Amino acid sequence: MSGSASFDDFCRVDMRVGRVVAAAPLAGARRPAYRLEIDFGPEIGRKTASAQLTRLYGTDELVGRQVIGVVNLAPKRIAGVNSEVLVLGLPLADAADVVLLAPEREVPLGGRVF
């Protein structure tokens, strides 16, 4: 790992819990991906994300699931979608499959990771 991040650096990354309320294949993506709509509660509201999760998750498995996302990054245009959130995950051994990070039990939407 190059360099060290300070605690203040970590605090600037706003990671929150949200619930996937809609998921659909993202047409036009270079790699198979979904367009997700995620509800981060009343303070943040709903945000859109592009996520390459198609190898391990179907849309029916994603809707209703709580996920962790970075909500304060600049939006990025991906296959015509304004991706406003970076949904966090971990790679499996081959790095092609992504496992979502999520709370181990239901927590209030919009809760901040610390």
Secondary structure, 3 states (H helix, E strand, C coil): CCCCCCHHHHHHCCEEEEEEEEEEECCCCCCCCEEEEEECHHHHCEEEEEECCCCCCCHHHHCCCEEEEECCCCCEEECCEEECCEECEEECCCCCCEEECCCCCCCCCCCECC
